[in-house]
Amino acid sequence: MSQTLIAGANAPLPTDNISVRIMSNAPIDCAAYRLAATGQVRGDGDMIFYGQTRSDDGSVSFRGHDSDGFFDINLPAQPAAIEKIALAFSNDKPLSHIGDVDIQVFVGNQQLLTATLPAAGRDEKAIILAECYRRQGAWKFRFIAQGFNGGLKPLSEHFGVEIADDAPSQAAQNQNSAPTPPPIPSAAPSSVNLNKISLTKSQSSINLKKRDNFGKIAVNLNWNQQGDTGNQNSSPAPKRGLLSDLFSQHQSKGQNIDLDVGAMVHLANGEKTLIQALGDRFGQLNAPPYVCLRADDRTGQNKTGEWLDINGAEWANIKEVFIFAFIYQGVPNWAKTDGVVTIDVPEQPPIETRLTEGAGNMPMCAIARLVNQNGSINVERINRYFSGHQEMDKAFGWGFQWKRGRK
């Protein structure tokens, strides 16, 4: 049975030949870009599209037609320098006029993954659909759904592909003189950077310029829910409830890893609010504190992870959103969770940070904070680990009163 992904979610890929099918109700121009660590192609041979249906080494190719096409990707044959293979499409009409776009990933005749890009309310003319990317020596697939205005040319130039200008007009072609070379475009920088932004120790923050309305900001916590906890065919043990009992050395190896995401919210009027599933503190989006959990996954089996939404239309009323996560069930080994937090702000590249540095038995991670700086959003990576809520609170001076809780 295939796995369904939503935007921001990822899944492992076999190191094999795969096919990615892209289907739409109207013709679209699909393209694939093999990207080095710089986030750009090494040359024109790393771009695959309707005018060049094979990469220079033939390990990525396109077949089919413009409303039902396949990218055939030989993952084992990819050069060591290739870190990602981005899959995108463009059109001269916005996505809302085209309709939903479906993606399927196959190995042979077996369908592994599926995803749907909804068209409603999407006015972008170019979309980065998904990417195949390397992670710790293996390949993964992420459904991105990141859009921006523009067609194939600016999309390709973003990835470092040089695209020739349009051909001269018919009147110019009829002239006897040699065609005039196309003008050199100005070097004005792009106002939108489509590269995913990874916050690290060396690049720990980014500022998003002030806007009247940032829209709905989605924070996703996703992880490898099986980890290296032994027999993955065994049924997950039920959640045990009391935080003080979670990390007993006698835990069953068959338990899945379950992470919970939460937030501490400081409003502009001075009020402070805690958002987390423990204690049923889910918050609300359209009234204070303007932050909420989408749902409480009490099973720990939601393949898209945990979601936290922030009402960016009310950003002027928010002083800070402090995002944290804790291992509610399973051995507290952050490296084995392969955890990643992605912050999606409309019309901005996704911002991610990885939760792989925790050591020992520290189940609590202070991930990041979004700070209102005169109307802008300053996203700051924290990635510090603690033994529990109270210790984390004390380190950052929030001043909540903590007690044991259950789901």
C-alpha atoms as one frame of an Amber mdcrd trajectory, in Angstrom:
protein
   0.000   0.000   0.000   1.395   3.369  -0.979   2.045   6.175   1.521   0.331
   9.536   1.064   2.410  12.644   1.750   1.345  16.192   2.490   3.461  19.292
   1.964   6.617  19.168   4.055   6.496  15.424   4.686   9.227  13.021   3.596
   9.675   9.292   3.179  12.610   6.953   2.492  13.380   5.773  -1.028  15.060
   2.520  -2.022  18.430   2.992  -3.695  17.033   1.765  -6.985  15.543   2.922
 -10.272  12.425   4.947  -9.497   9.803   6.679 -11.617   8.027   9.861 -10.552
   4.727  10.377 -12.353   3.225  13.896 -12.593  -0.412  14.185 -13.708  -2.512
  17.280 -14.350  -5.796  18.260 -15.990  -4.075  20.718 -18.326  -0.693  20.782
 -20.095   2.218  21.839 -17.869   5.967  22.125 -18.483   7.716  19.694 -16.137
  11.415  19.913 -15.360  13.965  18.161 -13.153  17.168  19.734 -11.829  20.111
  17.799 -10.448  21.600  20.020  -7.752  25.004  20.100  -6.117  25.661  21.239
  -2.546  25.398  24.859  -3.765  21.722  24.317  -4.597  22.436  24.831  -8.306
  23.078  22.625 -11.314  26.676  21.972 -12.353  25.830  22.685 -15.985  23.042
  22.501 -18.546  23.351  18.702 -18.569  21.787  18.573 -15.120  18.466  19.973
 -16.388  15.796  17.669 -17.843  12.732  19.158 -19.541  10.686  19.049 -22.757
  13.572  20.432 -24.830  16.184  18.117 -23.282  14.614  14.901 -22.082  17.781
  13.275 -20.698  20.555  14.338 -18.352  24.041  14.332 -19.829  24.755  10.864
 -18.382  21.254   9.474 -19.009  20.582   8.712 -15.335  17.527  11.021 -15.296
  15.084  11.123 -18.207  11.565  12.269 -19.040   8.906  10.371 -20.972   5.204
  10.742 -21.554   3.452  14.010 -22.338   2.673  17.349 -20.771  -0.312  16.232
 -18.681   0.911  12.749 -17.731   4.684  12.465 -17.655   7.314  10.365 -15.917
  10.776  11.193 -14.654  12.825   7.985 -14.613  15.638   8.352 -12.071  18.473
   5.893 -11.567  19.392   6.729  -7.973  22.472   4.446  -7.697  23.944   6.076
 -10.831  23.762   9.657  -9.548  27.186  11.336  -9.316  28.542  11.799  -5.809
  28.374  15.586  -6.283  24.580  15.511  -6.687  22.798  16.212  -3.390  19.230
  16.673  -4.652  17.023  16.196  -7.668  14.305  18.870  -7.662  11.077  18.246
  -9.607   9.050  21.250 -10.757   6.610  22.523 -13.338   5.552  25.850 -14.808
   2.778  27.303 -16.931   1.684  30.655 -18.313  -1.489  30.335 -16.209  -1.668
  30.202 -12.410  -2.142  26.855 -10.723  -5.718  27.773  -9.740  -6.609  27.758
 -13.471  -4.894  24.418 -14.095  -6.378  22.288 -11.337  -4.900  19.841  -8.867
  -1.625  18.123  -9.725  -0.984  14.530  -8.614   2.390  12.880  -7.983   3.127
   9.167  -7.748   6.437   7.439  -7.038   7.045   3.917  -8.372   9.688   1.204
  -8.185   8.832  -0.974 -11.139   5.065  -1.473 -10.968   4.887  -0.916  -7.212
   3.542   2.450  -6.154   5.422   3.667  -3.068   4.244   7.234  -2.542   1.515
   9.581  -3.642   0.793  13.269  -3.085  -1.685  15.850  -4.353  -1.006  19.550
  -4.884  -4.362  21.330  -4.374  -5.000  24.165  -6.812  -7.496  26.141  -4.766
  -6.211  29.584  -3.902  -2.823  29.030  -5.568  -1.923  31.834  -7.994   1.703
  30.862  -8.622   2.792  30.023 -12.161   5.734  27.841 -11.156   5.848  25.178
  -8.435   8.692  23.158  -6.978   6.751  19.955  -6.396   9.186  17.655  -4.665
  12.779  16.598  -4.321  14.800  13.419  -4.014  17.642  14.110  -1.607  20.494
  12.331   0.109  20.373  11.870   3.862  23.092   9.967   5.741  24.016   7.906
   2.690  20.434   7.039   1.729  17.847   8.662  -0.522  14.601  10.290   0.606
  11.646  11.926  -1.115  10.064  15.161   0.151   6.804  16.708  -1.070   7.506
  20.469  -1.122   4.703  22.306  -3.009   6.658  25.594  -2.929   5.377  28.119
  -5.457   6.272  31.522  -6.856   5.233  33.707  -9.755   7.143  33.184 -12.983
   7.551  30.577 -15.700  10.153  27.992 -16.666  12.838  30.568 -17.476  13.140
  32.256 -14.047  12.662  28.894 -12.328  15.534  27.384 -14.279  17.759  30.428
 -13.812  17.201  30.130 -10.077  18.781  26.687 -10.202  21.724  28.037 -12.214
  20.588  27.053 -15.725  21.277  29.614 -18.438  18.214  30.001 -20.679  18.473
  31.799 -24.013  16.117  34.726 -24.551  13.126  34.347 -26.867  13.801  34.186
 -30.583  13.660  37.465 -32.555  10.254  38.574 -33.840   9.082  37.431 -37.275
   9.659  40.940 -38.623  13.242  40.831 -37.507  13.731  37.407 -39.052  12.562
  38.773 -42.387  15.262  41.425 -42.422  18.397  40.685 -44.471  20.733  41.877
 -41.772  22.055  39.528 -39.150  19.884  39.292 -36.069  20.765  41.587 -33.236
  22.104  39.748 -30.218  19.677  39.748 -27.283  20.343  42.452 -24.711  22.191
  41.489 -21.572  19.691  41.414 -18.726  20.227  43.675 -15.770  21.820  42.157
 -12.714  18.975  43.028 -10.372  18.772  40.393  -7.638  15.735  38.153  -7.321
  13.308  39.284  -4.620  12.449  35.678  -3.765  15.002  33.056  -2.804  13.538
  29.614  -3.441  16.316  27.657  -1.789  15.227  25.881   1.335  16.902  27.644
   4.246  18.659  25.350   6.714  19.399  26.907  10.073  22.658  25.575  11.482
  25.273  26.566  14.048  26.998  28.736  11.456  23.750  30.226  10.088  21.462
  30.316  13.117  18.895  32.965  12.191  17.066  34.636   9.341  14.852  37.708
   9.226  11.629  37.843   7.188  10.785  41.411   6.209   7.765  43.162   7.687
   4.463  42.578   5.910   0.873  43.548   6.593  -0.158  39.889   6.689   2.164
  36.879   6.845  -0.721  34.441   6.295  -0.961  31.105   8.077   2.472  29.980
   9.240   2.765  26.184   9.455   5.342  24.507  11.692   5.868  20.791  11.014
   7.784  18.342  13.208   8.547  15.124  11.360  10.779  12.210  12.277  11.629
   8.569  11.718   9.014   7.081  14.012  10.607   3.623  14.030  14.175   4.768
  14.696  16.498   1.874  15.506  14.256   0.446  18.172  14.349  -3.147  17.097
  11.481  -5.207  15.670   9.441  -2.824  13.565   6.681  -5.370  13.037   5.632
  -5.364  16.675   2.688  -3.242  17.761   3.597   0.014  19.490   3.106  -0.011
  23.232   0.479   2.402  24.560   1.675   5.738  25.851   2.557   5.600  29.530
   1.466   9.104  30.486   3.661  10.318  33.323   6.742  12.110  32.033   8.798
  10.931  34.985   8.293   7.299  33.906   8.970   7.674  30.198  12.625   6.800
  30.039  12.883   3.654  32.113  15.734   1.381  31.105  13.189  -1.450  30.906
  11.290   0.029  27.951  10.367  -2.456  25.254  12.536  -2.262  22.167   9.398
  -2.591  20.034   8.058   0.829  20.913   7.906   3.437  18.203   9.411   6.844
  18.804   6.760   9.508  19.407   7.674  13.195  19.454   5.331  15.968  20.539
   5.636  19.576  19.404   4.575  22.548  21.515   5.035  26.279  21.913   5.226
  28.991  24.512   3.589  32.178  23.239   4.274  35.703  24.514   1.693  38.201
  23.289   2.286  41.917  22.802  -0.036  42.693  25.727   2.220  40.707  28.077
   0.144  37.527  28.321   1.977  34.192  28.122   0.366  30.934  26.993   1.511
  27.319  26.735   0.477  25.228  23.710   0.879  21.435  23.866  -1.184  18.233
  23.806  -0.363  17.446  27.425  -3.157  18.982  29.472  -5.247  19.516  26.308
  -3.760  22.979  25.748  -4.366  23.165  21.992  -4.726  26.944  21.649  -6.748
  28.710  18.977  -5.891  30.367  15.697  -8.399  33.216  15.304  -8.299  34.496
  18.873  -5.521  34.861  21.462  -2.962  33.319  21.557  -3.289  32.988  17.713
  -1.347  29.689  17.827  -2.808  26.169  17.835  -2.035  22.500  17.388  -3.884
  21.039  14.427  -4.702  17.763  16.194  -3.590  15.511  18.995  -2.042  12.371
  17.545  -2.447  10.064  20.513  -1.157   7.047  18.566   2.193   8.478  17.464
   1.517   6.930  14.033   0.710  10.022  11.946   3.160   9.776   9.052   3.105
  13.536   8.494   4.272  14.223  12.031   2.974  17.004  14.270   1.694  20.417
  13.106   1.545  23.798  14.816  -0.149  26.774  13.113   0.478  30.482  13.736
  -1.919  33.190  12.549   0.428  35.523  10.672  -2.401  38.015  10.142  -2.179
  38.697  13.891   1.603  38.954  14.003   1.397  42.511  15.356  -0.243  41.045
  18.479   2.479  38.438  19.008   5.815  39.193  20.641   7.396  35.728  20.471
   6.579  32.107  19.663   9.016  29.660  21.289   8.875  26.202  19.658   9.927
  23.039  21.483   9.565  19.261  21.217   9.958  16.317  23.541  10.231  12.581
  23.122   6.983  11.396  24.686   7.611   7.727  23.961  10.688   5.768  22.983
  14.374   5.874  23.829  15.584   9.523  24.011  18.090   9.371  21.168  17.634
  12.434  18.953  20.133  11.308  16.319  18.060   8.192  15.655  14.837  10.175
  15.292  16.182  11.923  12.167  13.894  14.714  13.353  13.390  17.859  11.305
  11.303  20.966  11.945  10.129  22.929   8.906   8.624  26.410   9.168   6.548
  27.377   6.134   5.674  31.044   5.721   3.601  31.821   2.594   5.679  33.264
  -0.273   8.909  32.433   1.554  11.280  29.495   1.148  10.788  26.789   3.778
  13.033  27.119   6.834  14.268  23.930   8.466  16.449  22.810  11.347  17.392
  19.264  12.313  17.120  17.742  15.790  20.054  15.340  15.693  22.522  16.736
  18.217  20.998  15.708  21.550  23.037  13.345  23.673  22.476  11.255  26.776
  18.935  11.025  28.157  17.721  14.562  27.454  14.149  14.174  26.126  13.353
  17.899  25.713  14.561  20.084  22.817  14.222  23.868  22.584  14.054  24.165
  18.800  13.599  27.752  17.646  11.845  30.998  18.367  10.020  33.431  16.125
  10.504  36.951  17.450   8.584  40.060  16.377  11.224  42.679  15.550   9.336
  45.858  14.638   6.908  43.838  12.550   9.390  41.482  10.909   9.799  37.820
  11.863  13.229  36.890  13.142  13.572  33.091  13.118  16.304  31.974  15.526
  17.609  28.428  15.800  18.132  27.215  19.378  18.570  23.412  19.344  19.355
  23.027  23.047  18.425  19.935  25.022  17.014  19.620  28.549  15.802  17.002
  31.008  12.278  18.447  31.031   9.890  21.387  30.686  10.877  23.060  33.941
  14.600  23.088  33.140  13.943  24.519  29.672  11.623  27.173  31.110  14.226
  28.204  33.687  16.934  28.513  31.034  14.859  30.987  28.988  12.971  32.743
  31.804   9.350  32.100  30.805   8.097  31.665  34.377   5.411  28.960  33.949
   4.443  26.658  36.840   4.977  23.048  35.763   3.458  19.791  37.002   3.257
  16.267  35.686   0.804  15.780  32.862  -0.933  13.139  30.788  -2.405  12.907
  27.315
